[in-house]
Amino acid sequence: MLATSMPPRLDLQLDSQIDEPKQPIELSRTQKIQKALEKLDLMNVRKVSIRIYVQDARRYYTFALTEFTTSEMIINDMKKSGIIDTEKSNWALFELVDYFGIERPLNHYENLMTVVESWEPRSNNYIIAKGFAQQAALTLLGGVHLGEHSIQGMLYYRVKRNKWQKGVFRLLGHNMLFLKDSRGKSKKDSHYLTLTNNDVYTPFEPLRGSPTRYVFGLKSEMPMQMFEKPDEDYVKWFAVQTLDSLCQWLQVLRFSKNQLKFCQVLERRVLDSSKMEASENNAPFKPLVDLTAEKHEDNDDDDGSANSTAAIVSALARTATATKHDPAALLKIVEQHGIDVSDFNVLSAKSDSDPDNPNADEPAENLFLPG
């Protein structure tokens, strides 16, 4: 009888020899922030970490800001991370100045690092995300309108703490003019202040001593130490008789200020782009210049860059005056010089010949009525 030999047993040890596909490691939010900061270090990008509160001062999250971070970027990141409710479309960031008890909504295109760097040393200011019924007024289409904005009316204005007087004021362009006092005595269009270095705020709690509950303030953007009596002069307070009047003044003041802000944002974009090195090893996540453009090897590169930057900024100022701060015209000036402004593509929805958008050129109305 023939003996049958069994084939040798093959011990494949599949478990040890075949690598299973590795599952991606889920990083915590803290790890993601740390990883992002390491990348920013490699790219030599300025950065700062701040807390951003949600709804109130009890809940906050840490965000790393760079010189390219806008308010809209933070809102979008908060939605993607599940920090805020994505079902609500009226989220906005507010800057709160705790010492004076005032706040203002940040436009979507505003640079957050610029806002934070403008704060006084050791100030208790902070950024908070909350709903804003007039959120559309924070966009370019809703908040930046060409033309000279004007409004006139009787206002209470604070002379010093707990002392208010009446007067007729007119906002003309970017200047606040004092026309008449409460006795009707003409002030011959006395210049009171300018929005060039003041911004529009409202109190987040009742202002003590105010003659009415409808109050707004114009806070200086200059350093506080330049004021002899900052508690009285740093914020110029005004009050009106009705909610409708308050809404009208806030709307026109913010439209006027937004013209200046958008010019400043574009100037900042130009200046930042002139400092960037167009190289693969040192570039931001979203380059502000065309990295594929040919480099010109001249001995006067630095001087040429500085001259070019000054020329663009000068062209922006001239165009703003000529077009009454038309945002589309201002964007075109910057874009023609090879600077990336694609993050302002919301303006592409505005077209004189767009049949699907017949109301594109209509001014935003009732932007500051209660929601």
Secondary structure, 3 states (H helix, E strand, C coil): CCCCCCCCCCCCCHHHHCCCCCCCCCCCHHHHHHHHHHHHHHCCCCEEEEEEEECCCCCEEEEEEECCCEHHHHHHHHHHCCCCCCCCCCEEEEEEECCCCEEEECCCCCEHHHHHHCCCCCCCCEEEEEECCCHHHHCHHHHCCCCCCEEEEEEEEEEECCEEEEEEEEEECCEEEEEEECCCCEEEEEEEEEHHHEEEEEECCCCCCCCCCEEEEEEECCCHHHCCCHHHHCEEEEEECCHHHHHHHHHHHHHHHHHHHHHHHHHHHHHHHHHCCCECCECCCCCCECCCCCCCCCCCHHHHHHHHHHHHHHHHHHHHHHHCCCHHHHHHHHHCCCECCHHHHHHHHCCCCCCCCCCCCCCCCCCCCCC
